[in-house]
Amino acid sequence: MRYPGRRQKRFALAAILAGIVASSAYAFTATNTVPASNAGSGSTAISGYTATNVSYGLNASNPQNIDTVTFTISPTTTATVKVQLVAAGSWYSCTNTAGSVSCATTSPQATAATATQLTVVASQ
């Protein structure tokens, strides 16, 4: 047989335990600290690169094919340089040695007939 006082004691005990757990969680989160930080937005000019002394190396067997594109780039501290010879065409990876850039354009093979532009993309 159950006594009415027993149910009230269980409820009181459950309420006390819930209070202890809640206050422990609050005490734990209250000790967290977040360092000061800044957030915002801004803008600045994008300075470009200058490509000079552009030269196209034609294939010796078939001069309709372009095998290389070479040029000088400034500033010279670029990590990645790529070129494109046809709008929406393939991008060719280049090698930059102290501002002297060489790009192999043989895979896929670039041709003089389809080369309509020289787009250079460079980043540090």
N, C-alpha and C positions, 0 to 999 in steps of 0.2 A: 504494500500500500504506500502511495506517495503522499508526502506531506506538502502543503502549500508553501511552506517556508523553504523547502529544498529547491524548488524551482526559482524562487527569488534569489537564493544564494548563488545558483549557477549563473543566472543572468548578471548578477553583480560581479561575479568572478570574471565572466567573459568581458564585461565592460571595462573592468580594471586592466585585464590583459591587453585589450585593444588600446586603451589609453597609454600603457607602457610602450607598446610597439610603436604607436604613432609618435610619441615623444622621443623615442630612440631614433626614429627615422629623421625627425626634425633636427635633432642634435647632430646627427651625422651630416646632413646636407648643409647645416648652418656653418660647418667648418670649411666647406669648399671655398676657394678663392679663385677669382678670374683676374688675370693681369689686365691692366689698362691696354686698350687697343684703339687704333684709328680706323675709320672707314670713310669712304667718300669716292668721289670721282674727279677726274681732271683731264686736261688735254695738253698736248704739246705737238709741235711740228714734227713730221717724219722727214728726216733728211735722207735723201736717196743715195744711190751709188752712181758713179760715173764710169761708163764703159767706153774705152777708147781703143784705137788701133785694132779694130775688128778685122779678122781675116778668115776666109773660108778655104779649107783644104779640100781640093777636089780629088777624087779617086784617080789613080794613075791609069788604070785599065779602062775605066768608064767615067769620063769627066762630067757626065750628067749627074753623078752621085756626089754628095757632099759627105766627106768622111770626118772632118773636124771643123770646129769653130774655135778660134782663139781670140783673146782680147786681153786688155789690161783693165783691171778694176781698181777703183779708188773709193773709199779707203780700202786698204789691203787686208784688213783684219776680218775677213768673212769666213765663216765656217762652212756654209752651204751655198753653192751656186748652181743654178739650173738654167737651161735655155730651152726655148721653144721656137721652131722655125715656121710653123703653120698654126693659124688660129684653131684652137680646140684640138691641136695635134699632140704628139708625144712630147714629154719633157725629158731632156737629156741631162744626166748628172755630169758635173764638171769637177776638175781638179784645180785648186787654187794654190799656187806656190808664190807667196809674197806678192800677190797682186797680178801675177801672170796666170791667166786662166786658160785651160784647154778642155774642150768638150768633145767627146767621141759621139758622132751622130750616125752610127752604123747599125744600131739595133733599136728600133727599126731603121732601115736605111733612109736617110734624108736625100731628097733629090733637088736639083736646081730648079726644075720645072714647078715644083710644088712649094718651095720656100718663098713665102710672101712677106715674112716679118722676122724680126729678131726680138724676142722677149727675154729679158734677163731678170731672174729673181734671185736675190741674195739676202742672206741673213747672218747675223753674228752668232 
